[in-house]
Amino acid sequence: MTAGARHSDAGMTPGVLRDGASALGGANPRGCPHLSICLRALLPTCQIARGEAMITEPMAVFGLGRWGLTLARTLLDAGLPLVAVSSQRPRVKQELPDPLWPLWTGDTQRLVERARWIFLTVRDDAIEPTARRLASLRTDWTGYTFVHSSGAHGRELLEALHQRGARTGVFHPLNAFPDPLRHPTTVAGTPFGIIADEDLRSDLFELAEKLGGRPFAIPPDLRSVYHLVAVLVANAPLVLISLGRELLRRSGLEPDVRWEYYAVLLQSALSHATDPEPILYLTGPWARRDRTTVRQHRDALQGLYPEAVPLYEQLVALAQALYLAATGQPMGGEI
């Protein structure tokens, strides 16, 4: 479908009743998009039986970056009542996949008129300003739910909405999502960290399970540590892997020694990731107290990538400290 052939959102309230087959006595839910749009507009808060699941309040996604697009597609695929998507960047509309195009609105007022659950999937530094801007649209937000997906922040960013009656919470996917248009990642199996009051917490747990995820509660006072661990686990290995590849290139080892040969070591390390004490599986000169080899490494690194020498020394020291904390004994002594 070309952009010119797609529906405009002017003059109608887009929304797709994805389980139209059961609601319309066997009709094809994709056969008449206008009919499903009208039904969603007329019945914005209805409950429609759908097997064991229940579609309850209409939902919207505001913010269409990698996670926002992934969430929107996943809500549709799960048969949940997504009725609107929007973004602070209007050009995003031209990049929307076909299933989301009828749901686009560039009007924030129309978005909150259609939906009762609104996911704010904007950048971390835009969450609070967006919440304040939304809060200013009306004096009473009772009956609405606003959720953001930042692991670094809590409900305080949504306080302007909470003070006017809205339920607020955090729904953080503990996963990495690349470009959803070119490399879509399934949400199934994703752990979801949740912060919310008890009634909303149970709803967010249920939502995560409907999306195929594994929900858990984040202790609000330990949120910073929770997110620190997430960032370290998701990013530090990639930094070290990138450094290794750069050393191969700068040294001239490639193409004789190809990066893929090191994959066995990566797979071995990953196989111990879920062990209670992965530090016990260290090998090589760090583990066997081989000072000579460690000095050779420093010299080689100094010649190829001197900026990384302090990092290498700190990693050796950190390995020693973690091993001592885990076992009560030094790992091969001082290096």
N, C-alpha and C positions, 0 to 999 in steps of 0.2 A: 504494500500500500504506500503510495507516495504521500509526501507531506500535504500536497494540495488536495488530496482526496480524503484526508482525515477530517473528523468532525471538529468544528469549532466549539468552544465551550460557551459561546455567547447565546443567551436566551434559553439555556436548559441546564439542568443539574446533572452532570455526568456521574455515573456510578454503574457498576456491573454486578448484577445479581447472578453470581457464578453458579449457584445451584438451581438455576431456572428450570432445569428438567423436572425436578420434583415439585417445584412450586407451580409450574404451568402444565402439569399433566403430561410430561414427556416431551415438551417443546425443547428445541435446541437452544441453549442459553446464548449461543453465539449467532443464532439465526436472525435475531431482531434486536440489535443493540439499543434501538430507541425504546423498545418495550421495557427492557431491563432497566434502562435509565429512569423511565417514568415510575416504575415500581419502587426503585430505591428512593426517589424523591418523595413519593407519596407515603412511604412507610419507613422513615429514617431510623426509627428505634424499634422496629418489630423484631420478634424472635421467630425464626423459621427453622423447623426441625431439619436436621441434616445428619442422618445417621445418629451416632452418639454425640456429635458435636452440636452446639447451639450457636447460631450467629446472633449476637446481641447488639451492641452499640456500633454505629458506623465509625470508621476509622479514617484518619488522614495522615500522610507523611509530609512533613515540611522540612525540606533540605534533601537534595538529591545527589549527594556525593556517592562514594562507593558503598557505604553502609546503607544510606537512605534508599538507593535504587535496589540494593539486595533485599532490604526489608520489605519494600513495596511489592516486589515480585513474589517474595515468599508468602506474604499475607494473601495475595491473590491465589497462589498455588495451593494454599491451605484451605481455600474456600471461605476466608474471613472477609468481612464486609468493608473492604477498602473503597472509599467513595471519592477521595480527592488526593492529589499530590500537588506539591508546589515547591518553589525554590526562590531564593533571593536573587538568583541569576536567571533571568528570563530566557537566555539563549539555550538553557538546558532543555527547554521544551522541544527543540528541534532534534535532540538526541534521544528522546524517550523511545523505548521499545513499544511496539504496537499495542500490547495489552494495557499500557499505562497512559497512552495518548488521550483517550476519552475522559480520563480522570483529572487532567491538568486544569488548574485554575491559577491565574496570576493575581487573583483578588483575595487577600487574606480574610476579608469580611465574609466572602462567600465560602471560603474553606471552613471557617468556624460555624457557619450556618448549616453546613452539610454534615459535619462530623461531631462526635462527642468524645472520641479518643483521638488525641493529636500527639504524634511522635515528632519531637524536635530533633532532627538528625542533622543539625548544623554544626559548624566548627565550635570547639569548646569556647572560644572567646566571643562567639556570637549567641550563645545560649541565653545568658542573662538579658542582654539588650533585646533579643527577640521576645523573651517572656514578658518583659516590661511593655514592649510595643503591643503585644497581644492583650495584656491585662488592661491597657488603656481603651480597648474597644468597647468594653461594657463594665458595669459596676458589680455585676453578680455572675460568677462563673460556676455556681453550684450545678452539679450534674455533669460537669466536664472532667476529663482526665488528661493531664499533660505529662509526658514522659520524655526524658532525654536519655541519650545513650553514651554519655561520657563516663569512663571509668575513673577519671581523675577528680570528679566533682560530685557533690551530693545534691540533695533536694533544695539546698539554699539558693541555687541559681533560679529556681522556679517560685521563689517566695512571693513575688508580686502577684502571681496567679493564685497561689495557695491562700493568701490573705483575702482574696475575693471569692473564696468558696470552692476552688477547684481541688481535686485530688491530684497529687504530684508524686512522681517517683523516678527511679533510675532503672534502666533496662539495658545493661551493658553486655554486648556479645564478646566473650573471651576468645576471640578468633581474629584472624587477619583476612581481609577481603580485598582481593585485587580488583581490577577493572571489571565490573559486573557485565559490561556489554561485550567485552572481548574474551574474558576469562571468568565466567560465572562460577561462584563457589556456593556449594550447598550449605544451608544453615543447619541441616540435620546433624546432630551430634555436638553442636556448639554449646559449651557451658554459658549460662547467662547469669551474671551477677546482678542482684536486685536489692534496691533500697527503697522502702516504702512503708507507710502505715499498714497495720495488719490487714485491713479489708482489701486494699489495693495490692498488697504483697501476694495474697492468695490469687488474685486475678492475673497478676503478672507471671506467677508460677504456672498457672493454667495456660496462659498464652505461650510461654516458652515451650511447654510440653506439646502444644498443638503444632508448633513450628518444628518439632522434632528435636528441641534443645533439652539441656539439662540445667534446670534452675537451681540457684543457691543464694542464700542471703549474705550480703556483705555487711560486716559490722561497721556501722558508720564511722566510729572513731578510729578504725584501722584502714580506712579507705585509701589513704596515701600509700601505705605499704603494699596493699593489694595491687594498686596500679603500678607501683615501682617494680614489683616482681613481674607483672605482665609485660612491661616495657623491656625489662632485661631479658626475659626468656624469648620474646618475639624478635628482638633486635640485636642483642650482643652476638649471638651465633652468626648472624648475617654479616656483621662487621668483621669478625675474625675470618670468616670464609672469604669475604671480599679481599681482605689483606693477604690471605694465602694465594689467591689467584693473581693478585698484583705482583707478589714476589716471584711467582713463576714467570710472569711476563718480563719483568725487569731483569731477572737473572739470565734469561735466554734458555732456561730449561725446556720451555715449550719450543717446538712441538714434540721433542723427543720424550719428554715426560708430560703426559697429558693430565689435566685436572681431574678427569673422570677416574684416574687411578686412585685418587685419594678418597673416593666415595665410600670405599670399604671402611675406612677409619671413621667417617662421619656416621655410617650406619651402625658401627659398633658403639660409638658414643651415644647415639640416640637410643639404642636398645637398653641402655642403663638409665634413661631419663626418668623413669617412673620408680626406680629403686629408692628406698628411704635415704640412702647415703651414696649417691652417685660418685662422690669424691673418692670412694674406695677403689674405683675402677681406673684411676689414672695410671698411665704407663709411661715408659720412656725415661729420659734423664731426670725429669722432675721427681719421679717416684723412686728411682734407684740411686739417688745422691751422686749423680754424674756431673760434678762441677766443671770438668774439662769440656764436655759437650755443651753445657749451658753457656760457657764463655764463648765457644765457637759460634753459637747461635747469636749471641749479642754482637759479635764482630761482623757476622754476615748481615745482620739486620742494620747495623750502623752504616754499612756500605750501600745497601739497597733502599732502605726506607728508615732513615734515622729518626723520623718523628715517632716511630713505633717502638723504639728501644725502651723508653720509660714504661710503656704499656706492658711489654714483655716482662720486665723486671717486676712490675706490680702483680702480674698474673702469677709468676712463680711464688712471690711472697703470699699472695692470697690463697694459692693452692696449699701452701704449707699451713696457713692459719686454719683453713677449713678442715684439713685432714686432722690437725691437732684437736679441733673442737669436736670432731666426730669420734675420734678414737682415744683421745687422752695421751697419744704418743706422737712424737715428731715423725714426719714422713721423710726418712732418709737423712734427717738432720738439716742443718742450715746449708743453703746453697748460695 
